[in-house]
């Protein structure tokens, strides 16, 4: 039973119906088939035809981007940045905070990074057994009031960038959306939703953004 509990606590969870799946790939397929929802772009679609057109668009074309540090391949630029921000690269011990500091040094004009003068790193949140909501029979996030089946899942949620300060912004004059992670900003670029930059241009230039010594520019 302990093994099953451990699997349940760590299994990827659907944000729309709280179903759990053994892999992220299976979860993605579920959200597409059952909810007509693209989890990468955080968009719902009215019908299957519109969703299929979206999935066949430039945003979801596989391009295989290599990490400039360990040479592992990712399907998109945003996938590469997730790899770095989550500490997944063995040759570049980065995380969200370290990558932001590196980007900030090369972006003195604030092209994509916000000038966080009083910022000293990510905030730390942790829930205890007191987060249990007996009315809902679930653990409740005290910041966004989302419910979780276990305390472990709630603390994983609190450890994510979801409730952290926005560190980046879109440089598009008509957009200026803000993001808590670089991966979120790159994902926004890839969606071409504001028309600032084309999908293929993001893929070809992401290596310079995360590893070059040159100033940030688009």
Buried (B, 14 or more C-beta within 10 A) or exposed (E): EEEEEEEBBEBBBBEEEEEBBEEEEEBBEBBBEEBBBBBBBEBEBEEEEEBEEBBEEBBBBEBEBEBBBEEBEBBBBBBBBBBBBBBBBEEBEBBBBBBBBBBBEBBEEEBBBBEEEEBEEBEEBEBEEEBBEEEEEBBBBEEEEEBBBBBBBBBBBBBBBBBBBBBBBBBBEEBEBBBBBBBBBBBBBBBBBBEBBEBEBBBEBBBBBBEEEEEBEB
